[in-house]
């Protein structure tokens, strides 16, 4: 195990393993269900991720502006990202 490079391992594998090793009754009573990336994106994409992606793409694809303007817009976008807060009511259970 010590020699294994886990940095290239997708976290989704661990969710599936965790869900598999738990007894179904324990999972049910604890509300423990692993959400796949696909299911997560069904929720978060229309809520905010699609909009953020479109805004970033617009900044990066605007070749009519100077590099200085592009960097200013990217900094503004980064500030917006850093101000976002998210609430996960499941808290990873």
C-alpha positions as CSV (number, residue, x, y, z in Angstrom):
1,X,0.0,0.0,0.0
2,X,2.8,2.4,0.8
3,X,4.1,2.2,-2.7
4,X,0.8,2.9,-4.4
5,X,0.4,6.3,-5.9
6,X,-3.2,7.2,-5.0
7,X,-3.1,10.7,-6.6
8,X,-4.2,9.3,-9.9
9,X,-7.1,7.3,-8.4
10,X,-10.6,8.8,-8.8
11,X,-12.4,9.6,-5.5
12,X,-15.5,8.1,-7.1
13,X,-14.0,4.6,-6.6
14,X,-13.8,5.1,-2.8
15,X,-17.5,6.2,-2.7
16,X,-18.5,3.0,-4.5
17,X,-16.3,0.8,-2.3
18,X,-17.7,2.5,0.9
19,X,-21.2,1.9,-0.2
20,X,-20.5,-1.7,-1.1
21,X,-18.9,-2.7,2.1
22,X,-21.7,-1.3,4.3
23,X,-24.5,-3.5,5.2
24,X,-27.7,-2.3,3.4
25,X,-29.6,-1.8,6.6
26,X,-26.8,0.4,8.1
27,X,-26.7,2.4,4.9
28,X,-30.5,2.8,4.9
29,X,-30.8,3.8,8.5
30,X,-27.9,6.2,8.3
31,X,-29.1,7.7,5.0
32,X,-25.7,6.8,3.5
33,X,-25.8,7.0,-0.3
34,X,-22.9,7.7,-2.6
35,X,-23.8,10.3,-5.3
36,X,-22.1,9.7,-8.6
37,X,-20.4,12.7,-10.4
38,X,-23.1,12.5,-13.0
39,X,-25.9,12.9,-10.5
40,X,-24.1,15.7,-8.7
41,X,-23.7,17.5,-12.0
42,X,-27.5,17.1,-12.8
43,X,-28.0,19.3,-9.7
44,X,-25.2,21.8,-9.7
45,X,-24.8,22.5,-13.4
46,X,-28.1,24.3,-13.9
47,X,-27.9,25.9,-10.4
48,X,-24.6,27.7,-11.0
49,X,-21.9,25.8,-12.8
50,X,-23.3,26.3,-16.3
51,X,-23.4,30.1,-15.7
52,X,-19.9,30.2,-14.3
53,X,-18.5,28.1,-17.1
54,X,-20.1,30.4,-19.7
55,X,-18.7,33.5,-18.0
56,X,-15.2,32.0,-17.9
57,X,-15.4,30.9,-21.5
58,X,-16.5,34.4,-22.6
59,X,-13.5,35.9,-20.8
60,X,-11.0,33.4,-22.2
61,X,-12.5,33.6,-25.8
62,X,-12.7,37.4,-26.1
63,X,-9.8,38.1,-28.4
64,X,-10.8,41.7,-28.8
65,X,-9.4,42.8,-25.4
66,X,-5.9,43.4,-24.3
67,X,-4.1,41.0,-22.1
68,X,-4.3,43.5,-19.2
69,X,-8.1,43.6,-19.5
70,X,-8.3,39.8,-19.7
71,X,-6.3,39.5,-16.5
72,X,-8.4,42.1,-14.8
73,X,-11.6,40.2,-15.8
74,X,-10.0,36.9,-14.6
75,X,-9.2,38.4,-11.3
76,X,-12.7,39.7,-10.9
77,X,-14.0,36.2,-11.8
78,X,-11.7,34.6,-9.3
79,X,-12.9,37.0,-6.6
80,X,-16.5,36.0,-7.4
81,X,-15.5,32.3,-7.2
82,X,-13.8,32.8,-3.8
83,X,-16.9,34.6,-2.4
84,X,-19.2,31.7,-3.2
85,X,-20.5,29.5,-0.3
86,X,-22.1,26.1,-0.6
87,X,-24.2,24.1,1.8
88,X,-24.3,20.3,1.6
89,X,-27.2,19.2,3.8
90,X,-26.0,15.6,3.6
91,X,-22.6,16.6,4.9
92,X,-21.0,13.7,3.1
93,X,-22.9,11.1,5.1
